[in-house]
Amino acid sequence: MESLDTTILNTAVPAIAHALAVAPLSMKAVLSSYTLSLAVFIPVSGWIADRFGTRRVFSSAIALFTLGSLLCGSRATSASSSPAASCRASADSLPVSAPVSGGTRILAHPERAS
């Protein structure tokens, strides 16, 4: 999902830049914030899933992803799109390690598998 979103975002940069009436190179902050947010939150997502539960993390990720998508769509400038893209990327990275974290927990402690 993350690589698909990054590919779509990179492919759509000219259209997004045209819609915002800016040069495509000025969109680099949006791309960088999205990619950096993914890089930060993918490793952290396993801990978050262990701490708060996979169901709660997954539900929160869907809500945060929807909010980030709405914010990205409603922004009028490329500068204000960066925080929205960060929000969306952090939500996009949360479900990645949640199933892995749960599987690791079951393998490490079979008596807790319920």
HELIX and SHEET records of a PDB file:
HELIX    1   1 GLU A    2  LEU A   20  1                                  19    
HELIX    2   2 PRO A   24  MET A   27  5                                   4    
HELIX    3   3 LYS A   28  PHE A   52  1                                  25    
HELIX    4   4 THR A   54  SER A   74  1                                  21    
HELIX    5   5 SER A   78  ALA A  108  1                                  31    
HELIX    6   6 PRO A  110  ARG A  112  5                                   3    
END                                                                             
